């Protein structure tokens, strides 16, 4: 008992010191004291005298406090932040698992689903005109909902796999915060709202959008049967290149839409292969497949080939859409971005893979800007 008390006091003293020269905000000190006292009482009741238990729980609580302190600032008042993670963390506790299930705290996936839609909508705009901002907003809402639905389906399929992978073990379904039945009900809500968005479009677009649902449902299964699940993801994530044009023009101009769709699929193969390198060791252990495992040390060579294919498709789409100089300037910048991304990425370092993967949002925005300005200049030339 003496050892347990001494351990608790030493732990509390250490935590006081970590908060800055022995000065700790009263709420923090009170909470930590209560935590240690409760642990002492628990050990007395259960006859457990583990020093490490106190230390782990106290340090865990201190980590939570430090996180909260960073959000609120040193003065204790909550600082204003619009980051996705802070929005999720400020939501009611019972809502947070559902927001994390739809990856609202990690919006990069929503961007990568949304950006191909913006390319298509901008290309379909009348010469000299800006893209339809109402349509962009509608597709943005749809991308948020469908990405959330896709993540929910993925986590329902992969519950057992996610438990065995360090990066995904804390996901709400894998960790037990949300049951599969609760996730199914939540999925129904997301798909119902997404259907409402789809019904705002023309009949051609409604049929085209509904056809993508089979891809959304089956994609998570591909990692079990093929080393090319990233290809399936590309076919799914870039459906908006077809849907965006159809929503604006009433049907697809396949001479523009198909090469644009092909380029989007190549782009997904690039960024998602980089992403997959984060989990390659765990993937081998649990028995799932990916292009990262198939390409291994030849990854950069494959990614270079995908880049050439992507740029070729974008050039064909631009020519068929009668795009102007700003579009091709943007394509040059995109090629440089991809080249630098592939050359500098360290595929054996998870942090760098995530950094390079996330940079693709800027690449997509750059291409959208090139399409927008190119279309405006196209209108002035025709005038």
C-alpha positions, 0 to 999 in steps of 0.5 A: 500500500505504501508503494502504491501511495508513493507511486501515486504521489510521484506521478502527480508531482511529475505531472505538475512539473510537465504542466510548467514549473509546478504550476497547473490549472486548478481543474487539471490538478483537481481532476488528476488528484481525483483520478489517482484517489479513485485508482487507489480506492479501486486497488484497495477494493480489488487488491491490485497494487499496480504502479503502472496502472496509475501511471497509464491512467494518469498520463492518459488523462493528462494527455486529454487535458493537454489536448483540451488546453491546446484547443482552449488556449493557455488562458482557459477560454475556448479559441475559435477554430474552424478545423474539421477535427475541432468541430467534431471534438466540440460536438456532443459526446454521443454524436462524435462517434457518428461524425468520426464514422463518416470521417468528418474529422478528416475531410481530405477524402471528401475533397478527393471525391468532390474535386472531379465533380468540379472539373466536370461542372466547370468544363460543362459551363457555357464559354465565358461563364463561371460554373454554376455555383448552385450546382457546385454546392449541391455536388459538395453536399452530395460528396460529403454524404456519399463519402460518409456513406462509403466510409460507413459501408467500408467500416461495416465490412472491415470491422474485424480487419480494422481491429488488427491495424494500428491506424484503424483500431480506434474507428467507432465500429472496430472499437465498439463505440457503434454497433453494426446495427446502429451503423446500418441505421446511420447509413440509411439516413445518409443514403436517404439524404444523398438521394434527396440531393440526387433527385434535384438533378435531371432524369439522366443524371438520376439514373447515372448517379444511381448506377454508381451505388453498386461500386460504392457497396462492392469497393470495400470487398476488393481488397480481399480478392485483388491487388487492385482495390485502388482501381476500384476506388478510382472507378467509384470516386471519379463517377462525378466526372460523368455526373457533373457534366450530365447535370449541367448539359443534360447528358454526357459528351463522351469525347470529354467525359470519358478521358476526364474520367480516365484521368481521374481514375489514374489520379486515384491510383497515384494518391491511393497507392501512396496512402496504402503504403502507410498500412502495408505491414499491417495489411500483410498480417491481416491478409488484405491486398493493395497496389502498394503491396504489389508494386513494392519498391517499383511503386515510383515507376508505376506512379510515373506511368499513371501520371503520364496516362493521367496527363494524356487524358486531361490533354484529350479532354481539354482539346475536345472541350476546346479549352484555352491556354490557362487550362494547359498552364494549369496542366503543366503545374499539375504535372510538376506537382505530381512529379515532385510528389512521386520523386520526394515521397518516402514510401517507407515513412507513414507520415510522409505518405500521409503528407503527400497524399493530402497534398492532392487536394491542392492539385485538384483545386489547381486544375479546377482553377485552370478550367475556370479561367480557361473557360472564361478566356474561351468566351472572350475569344469567341466574342 
